[in-house]
Amino acid sequence: MKKLKIGLLILCIFSSICLAGCGDVELEAATIVRDDARTGGSLSFVYDKNQRMIYFGGTEEVVQYSGADESRGMEEGCRVGLRVTAPNESLDLETATLEMNGIHYSSSQFLENINGQPQRFFSIYPIVNKEDEEIMFKVKWSDGTKEQEYKIVVVKGTKFMNKDGEIE
């Protein structure tokens, strides 16, 4: 009986330690800026890091039309570009995952690679339109970290260029 009590005591101690410190770690939000080419044109851009919300456009601003880019596997349409950087320098990004538009990507499929070296950032170029007011993407930076969800919002009043250059 004494061994059972000691065993239960050890189990209780381990359980309370695990509840206090086990599980996936919450990281601060990633750093997000416009991509270097400013895909989408001269648009207002605001990133609310605390809410993980990215806002593009504004009244009478126009999202430019982009042609297809087969080398990047991108269809034609109105796109905006973002550069997303991992929130922590010490993360092992080999197990990083990205989900966008219902498609799951492993780190080797989305993290930038320069001279054979994987980088701590990636660029995304989602198609935006007036029908989809929000686009979501999720990143899990490493095993043992919580998945982070981000929303891209096109501000009401933003216009869109069509393939012929007309503004809608």
Secondary structure, DSSP 8 states (H G I E B T S, - for coil): -HHHHHHHHHHHHHHHHHHHH-S-B-----EEEE-TT-TTSS--EEEETTTTEEEE--TT-EE-EE--BGGGTB-SEEB--EEEE-S-TT--GGG-EEEETTEEEEHHHHS-EETTEE-SEEEE--B--SS--EEEEEEE-STTB--EEEEEEE-TT-EEB-TTS-B-
